[in-house]
Amino acid sequence: MILYSAIGFVYYNTSEYAKAISYFEKELEIYQETLPPNHPDLATCCNNIGMAYYKLCKYTEAISFYEKNLKISQHNLPPNDPDLVTSYNNLVRACLKINDYSKAVLCLEKILDIKQKTLPSNDLELALAYKSVGSAYDKMKEYAKALPFYEKELEIQQNTIPADQRKLEDSYTNIIALYLYIGERSKARVYFEKLLEIEQKANPPDH
């Protein structure tokens, strides 16, 4: 089994992904015959196959194996274990490739839930998790749902980044766009003014 895995990774690391899959699948077949159905080694093997399919741009196949990995991992790990984030992230990346935003947003919300329970409330990594959920809803054109996630991202950034920093510009711009999409021009104006204030502090008067 170790030999199949080792050969598989040799092919994976030399970008011969189809050959890597053939060895990972032989490894998986042996595991399925010799290990309990929820053994962690099965999860790892499914993840390896998923990664190889992802590299081949076969995203539907990748999703299938990533989901198997996630199911086994959920059985073996506490629901808020940070190690689950990797499994969710792999699944999100593949789902976004085929524009399956509904499945992606479910996984992103799971990631957010884990980070809410394991990170400080003003951690910038948590802000990024809020942004990811908002972005997924944004792509689904569910702007009203996206807004509170973008606003929560901005709130965390405002508490951790100096208010005049241009790093806040993307967050303001995202929120402005959503308010314009839903016809809330007066609310968009508030954020336009804050964005203008940042620009005024960052540039000379005649810029």
C-alpha positions as CSV (number, residue, x, y, z in Angstrom):
1,M,0.0,0.0,0.0
2,I,2.8,2.4,0.9
3,L,4.5,1.5,-2.4
4,Y,1.4,2.3,-4.4
5,S,1.1,5.7,-2.6
6,A,4.8,6.5,-3.1
7,I,4.7,5.7,-6.8
8,G,1.5,7.7,-7.2
9,F,3.2,10.7,-5.7
10,V,6.2,10.3,-7.9
11,Y,3.8,10.6,-10.9
12,Y,1.8,13.4,-9.3
13,N,4.9,15.4,-8.6
14,T,6.0,15.0,-12.3
15,S,2.6,16.1,-13.5
16,E,1.6,12.7,-14.8
17,Y,-1.7,12.8,-13.0
18,A,-3.5,10.0,-14.9
19,K,-0.8,7.6,-13.9
20,A,-0.9,8.9,-10.3
21,I,-4.6,8.2,-10.2
22,S,-4.1,4.6,-11.3
23,Y,-1.7,4.0,-8.4
24,F,-3.8,5.9,-5.8
25,E,-6.8,3.9,-6.9
26,K,-4.9,0.6,-6.4
27,E,-4.0,1.8,-3.0
28,L,-7.7,2.7,-2.3
29,E,-8.8,-0.7,-3.5
30,I,-6.6,-2.5,-1.0
31,Y,-7.6,-0.1,1.8
32,Q,-11.3,-0.8,1.1
33,E,-10.7,-4.6,1.4
34,T,-8.6,-4.4,4.6
35,L,-9.6,-1.4,6.6
36,P,-12.8,-0.3,8.3
37,P,-15.0,2.0,6.1
38,N,-14.2,5.1,8.1
39,H,-10.5,4.6,8.5
40,P,-8.5,7.9,8.2
41,D,-6.2,6.3,5.6
42,L,-9.2,5.9,3.3
43,A,-9.9,9.6,3.6
44,T,-6.3,10.5,2.8
45,C,-6.3,8.3,-0.3
46,C,-9.6,9.7,-1.5
47,N,-8.2,13.2,-1.1
48,N,-5.1,12.3,-3.1
49,I,-7.2,11.0,-6.0
50,G,-9.3,14.1,-5.8
51,M,-6.2,16.3,-6.1
52,A,-5.0,14.4,-9.2
53,Y,-8.4,14.7,-10.9
54,Y,-8.4,18.4,-10.0
55,K,-5.0,18.8,-11.8
56,L,-6.5,17.1,-14.8
57,C,-9.4,19.6,-14.8
58,K,-11.8,16.8,-14.2
59,Y,-13.7,18.7,-11.5
60,T,-16.8,16.5,-11.2
61,E,-14.6,13.5,-10.5
62,A,-12.5,15.5,-8.0
63,I,-15.6,16.6,-6.2
64,S,-16.7,13.0,-5.8
65,F,-13.5,12.0,-4.1
66,Y,-13.3,15.2,-2.1
67,E,-16.8,14.5,-0.8
68,K,-15.7,11.0,0.2
69,N,-12.7,12.4,2.0
70,L,-14.9,14.9,3.8
71,K,-17.5,12.3,4.9
72,I,-14.8,10.1,6.5
73,S,-13.0,13.1,8.1
74,Q,-16.3,14.3,9.6
75,H,-16.7,10.8,11.1
76,N,-13.3,10.9,12.7
77,L,-12.9,14.5,13.8
78,P,-14.8,16.8,16.1
79,P,-17.2,19.1,14.1
80,N,-15.1,22.2,14.8
81,D,-11.7,20.7,14.1
82,P,-9.6,23.1,12.0
83,D,-8.3,20.1,10.0
84,L,-11.7,19.9,8.4
85,V,-11.1,23.3,6.8
86,T,-8.7,21.8,4.4
87,S,-11.3,19.2,3.2
88,Y,-13.9,21.9,2.8
89,N,-11.5,24.2,1.0
90,N,-10.6,21.5,-1.5
91,L,-14.2,20.9,-2.2
92,V,-14.9,24.6,-2.6
93,R,-12.1,25.1,-5.1
94,A,-13.5,22.3,-7.3
95,C,-17.1,23.5,-7.0
96,L,-16.1,27.0,-8.1
97,K,-14.5,25.6,-11.2
98,I,-17.8,24.3,-12.4
99,N,-19.8,27.3,-11.1
100,D,-21.5,25.2,-8.4
101,Y,-21.9,28.2,-6.1
102,S,-24.7,26.7,-4.0
103,K,-22.5,23.7,-2.9
104,A,-19.5,26.0,-2.5
105,V,-21.4,28.4,-0.3
106,L,-22.5,25.6,2.0
107,C,-18.9,24.5,2.5
108,L,-17.8,28.1,2.9
109,E,-20.3,28.6,5.7
110,K,-19.0,25.4,7.4
111,I,-15.5,26.9,7.2
112,L,-16.8,30.2,8.6
113,D,-18.5,28.4,11.5
114,I,-15.3,26.5,12.4
115,K,-13.2,29.7,12.3
116,Q,-15.8,31.6,14.4
117,K,-15.4,29.0,17.1
118,T,-11.6,28.6,16.9
119,L,-10.2,32.1,16.1
120,P,-10.3,35.4,17.9
121,S,-13.2,37.6,16.9
122,N,-10.9,40.2,15.2
123,D,-8.6,37.7,13.4
124,L,-8.0,38.8,9.7
125,E,-8.3,35.1,8.7
126,L,-11.9,35.2,10.0
127,A,-12.5,38.4,8.0
128,L,-11.3,36.5,4.9
129,A,-13.8,33.7,5.7
130,Y,-16.6,36.2,5.8
131,K,-15.5,37.7,2.5
132,S,-15.4,34.2,0.9
133,V,-19.0,33.5,1.8
134,G,-20.1,37.0,0.7
135,S,-18.3,36.5,-2.6
136,A,-20.0,33.2,-3.3
137,Y,-23.5,34.8,-2.7
138,D,-22.3,37.8,-4.8
139,K,-21.6,35.4,-7.7
140,M,-25.0,33.8,-7.2
141,K,-26.5,37.4,-7.5
142,E,-27.9,37.0,-4.1
143,Y,-26.8,40.5,-3.1
144,A,-28.9,40.9,0.0
145,K,-27.4,37.7,1.4
146,A,-23.8,38.8,0.4
147,L,-24.0,42.2,2.2
148,P,-23.8,41.1,5.8
149,F,-20.8,39.0,5.2
150,Y,-18.9,41.8,3.4
151,E,-19.9,44.2,6.1
152,K,-18.7,41.8,8.8
153,E,-15.4,41.5,6.9
154,L,-15.1,45.3,6.9
155,E,-15.9,45.5,10.6
156,I,-13.1,43.2,11.5
157,Q,-10.7,45.0,9.2
158,Q,-11.6,48.3,10.8
159,N,-10.7,46.9,14.2
160,T,-7.4,45.6,13.1
161,I,-6.2,47.9,10.2
162,P,-5.7,51.7,10.6
163,A,-8.8,53.4,9.1
164,D,-6.8,55.4,6.6
165,Q,-5.2,52.3,5.1
166,R,-5.9,51.6,1.4
167,K,-6.2,47.9,2.3
168,L,-9.8,48.7,3.2
169,E,-10.6,49.9,-0.3
170,D,-11.6,46.5,-1.7
171,S,-14.1,45.9,1.1
172,Y,-15.7,49.4,0.6
173,T,-15.9,48.8,-3.1
174,N,-17.6,45.4,-2.7
175,I,-20.2,46.9,-0.4
176,I,-20.8,49.9,-2.6
177,A,-21.4,47.6,-5.6
178,L,-24.0,45.5,-3.7
179,Y,-25.9,48.5,-2.4
180,L,-26.1,49.9,-6.0
181,Y,-27.3,46.5,-7.2
182,I,-30.1,46.5,-4.8
183,G,-31.0,50.1,-5.4
184,E,-29.8,51.5,-2.0
185,R,-28.1,54.5,-3.3
186,S,-28.1,56.5,-0.1
187,K,-26.3,53.6,1.7
188,A,-23.8,53.3,-1.1
189,R,-23.1,57.0,-0.8
190,V,-22.0,56.6,2.8
191,Y,-19.4,54.1,1.8
192,F,-18.4,56.2,-1.2
193,E,-17.6,59.0,1.2
194,K,-15.5,56.8,3.4
195,L,-13.7,55.5,0.4
196,L,-13.1,59.1,-0.7
197,E,-11.7,60.0,2.7
198,I,-9.2,57.2,2.4
199,E,-8.1,58.4,-1.1
200,Q,-7.8,62.0,0.2
201,K,-5.4,60.9,2.9
202,A,-3.4,58.7,0.6
203,N,-3.0,61.1,-2.3
204,P,-2.0,64.8,-2.8
205,P,-4.9,67.3,-3.3
206,D,-4.2,67.6,-7.0
207,H,-4.1,63.9,-7.7
